[in-house]
Amino acid sequence: MGGEIANQQDRKTSGAHVFRKSVVENSRQDRGGEARRGAGGVARRNLGRRRPPPAAHLRADSGNTQMGERRGIDRILDRAVERLRGKFPDKSRSWVRRVLLRLDGVKELGLDHYAVEGRPELGDRYSMYYVWLEGRRWRCTCQTTAWGWSRDVCSHIGAVMLYREYRRALERLETRRVYVAEAEVECPGSITADGEVYIKPAAGGRGLERYAAPRYKVFVISRRRDIKIMCSGHVVYETEGEEMPYATARMAAQQI
């Protein structure tokens, strides 16, 4: 049955896809096989075991209210990859990289049943591979092809396992209790806080005033009740945050 499924090259499936745009964009940038950015960049950070700084940092002149969320999600992906590596310590760095490149092609079809898009640049012959849980062991249709019996945990299976781990982590994050604070501050340098920081230039000011004394609306999501907003290392605002679920806090951050 697995062989028949694998030969359905033109079959396209749809399903729930919980991964964020940042992961999709990062992975797709490396589809040419020779690019060194995108998901390859994520892989390099994970494989090198470099950790993001504890404080989410945004340049005040970026005006990018999405960066705090993306950094938080990247940290979740880092931890999910580390847990996967812990399950398979003998797997090579190349295997982990292939798993990451396949991540945005995972689609959930049903209970313990997934589809993984084929990628010719990774040696795939078919447009779609299917992964399912058989007893307590994961199976893939690539194992039904020639020499497939010699594959233990292929990168298709690895991508599904990472997908599941990452999705569970995101679900836990959505319900986690956090503290939020919003303020308007004047800062000619860089704005930082202990948590996710969302920044938007504040309205007002004329001519050179906007450059000499720039003001920004700042929204912080933190695990700590006491929230401090700093400009180039100096505290410019301090308050007790309001407690709420992370999912609600993230929605509020998009409104600044």
N, C-alpha and C positions, 0 to 999 in steps of 0.2 A: 504494500500500500504506500509506504514511504517513497519508493522509487517512482510510482505513478504521480504522486503529488509533486515531487521535485521536478518532473519533466513538464509541468504546466508553466512554461516560461513566461507566458504573457498574462498570467493571472495577477491581478492587482487586488489587494485587500485593503479594507479601511477599518479602522478601530480607534479606540481611545488613545490619544497621544498626549501625555502629560508633560512632556519636556518643554523647557522654556526656549524662547527664540535664540537666546545666546548660545545654547548648546548646539542647536541646529546650524546656526551660522558658522560657529567655530569648526564643526565637523565638515561642512560642505566646502569650506575654503581649501581643504586639502584633497579634494577628489581627484585633482590632476596627478597625484602620486609624487609630484616633485615639489609642491609648495611646502614651506616650512612654517606656515602660520596656521591659524584656525585650531582645529582639534589637535593638530600636531603640537601647537603651543600648550594646550591643556595637558597633552601627554608628557611633554617635557617637564612641566611643573610637577606632575604627579610622580613621574619616574625618577626625577631628581630629588623627590621628597622635600621640596621646598614648600614652606607653609606661608600663607598670606599673613600680613601683619595683623595684630590683634585689633587694631582700630581701623575702621573703614575710612579711607582718606579720599577726599575729593578736592580738586583745585577749584578755587572760588570762581574762576573765570570759565569753567566748563559749562555751567548751566545745564548739566545733564542730570536729570532727576531719576534716571534709570540705573545709574552706575552702582548705587548702594545695593539695590536688589540683585544685580548681576554678580557682585562680589560675594554676597551671601550665598547665592546659588552655586557659584564656583567652589566655595568652601565645602558645601554639601557634596558636590561631585568628587572633590578631592578625597573626602572621607570614605565615600562609597567605593572609590577605586582602591583605596588602601585596604578596605575590608575584603574586597575581591582578591587582591594580591595575597592577603593573609590566608585565604582558603586554598590558593594554588601557588605556594612559594616557589615551586620549581618552574613555573611558566616564565618565559623570556619577556624582556622588555618589548620585543617586537609583537608578541601575542597581546600584551596589554594595549599597545598602540592600535592594533587591528580591532580590538574590542571597542575602543573609543570611537574609531572611525565608523563603526557599524551602528553606533548608539542611536542616531536619529532615524535609522531605518527599521527599528523594532516597532511592531504593531501587535497589540493584544487582540486575539481572535476569540478567546473564551477562557474558561478556567484552565490554567496551566497549559495553554496552547497559544503559540506566538508565530508570527511571520517575520522574517528578517530579509530585507531587500538585498539582492545580490549586487556585488561591486566587482566589475571586471578587473579593475586595477589591483584588487586583492586576490585575484586568481579565481573568482567565481565563474562558473560556467552557466549558471541559471539566474534568472531574474528574481527568483524568490526561493527562500529556504524556510522550512518549517521546523519548529522546535517544540517539543512537548515533554511533559513529565510522565515517565513510565515507571510506576512503583515509586522508588526513591531515587531514580536516576534520570537525568535529562538525556533526551535523544534528539538527533537532528537528521534531516533527510540527506545531508551531505555524507553521512555515515553509510548510506545505502549504495553509494556510487563506488566505482573502482578504487580500491585501497582505502575506502572509507572506514573499513573495520579497524584500521590501525589508529584511527583518531580517537582520543579519549574525550577530552573536553575541547571542542573546536571553538573558534572565536565567535561563531554564531551563537553557541550556547553561552559563551562568556558574555556576549552583548545582552542576552536575555536576562542573565543573572544580575548584571549591573543595572539594567533597566528596573528590575524588581526592587533591588536594594535602594536605588535612587528614588524611586516612586514612594517607597515606604518612608524614606527620610523626609521627602517633601510633605507627605501627609502629616507626619509628626510635627514638622515645622509650622504648618498651617494652624495647628491648634495650640501651639506653645504660647504661653503668656509672656508678654513683653511690656515695656514702658515706652511711651512716646512723649515728645516735646516739640513744640513749634515756636520759632522765634524769628525776629527780623534783626539782623546784626550788621554792623559796619566792619568791613575787613578788606584791607588792600592786599592781603597775602593769601594763604591757603587755610581752608576751614576744615577742622577735624573734630571728631567726637568718638566716644567709645560705643560703637555700634554702626548701624547703617545710616548714612548721611545723604539726604536729598536736598539739592540746592537749586534755587531759581533766582535770577536777578530781580530785585524789588523795583517797583515802579517809583518814579519820582526822580528828582535831581535834574539839573540842567547843565549843559555844556561840560566844562572841565570838572564840574562837581562830581559827575558820575565816575570819573577816573581817579580823582584825588581822594574821594571818600565813598567808594562803592558800597552799596548795601544789598543784602541778599536775604531772601526768605529761606530758612533752614528748617528741615524736618528730620528728627532723629528717632530711630528705632533702636532701643537698647535693652539688654537683659538687666541692667541696673536701674533702680528707682531714681537715684541721684544722677542727673544728666548734666554734663558740662560741655558747652560748645566753645571751642578754642580757635583763635585766629593766630596762625604762625606760632603755636605753642602757648599762647596766653589766653586765659579764660576770659571770654567776653559775655558769657551768659551761663547761668546756673539755675536749675530748678528741679523739682520733684516731678518725675514723669507720670503720665496717666496710664493705668494698666488696662490692657485689652488683648485679645487674641492676635497673633501675628498676621493672620489673613486680613483682619480688619485694619490693622495698622498699615499694612502695605497698600490697601485701597485708599486710606486717608493720605498716604504719602503722594499718591498720584494726583491729588487735588490741589497741591500747593502751586 
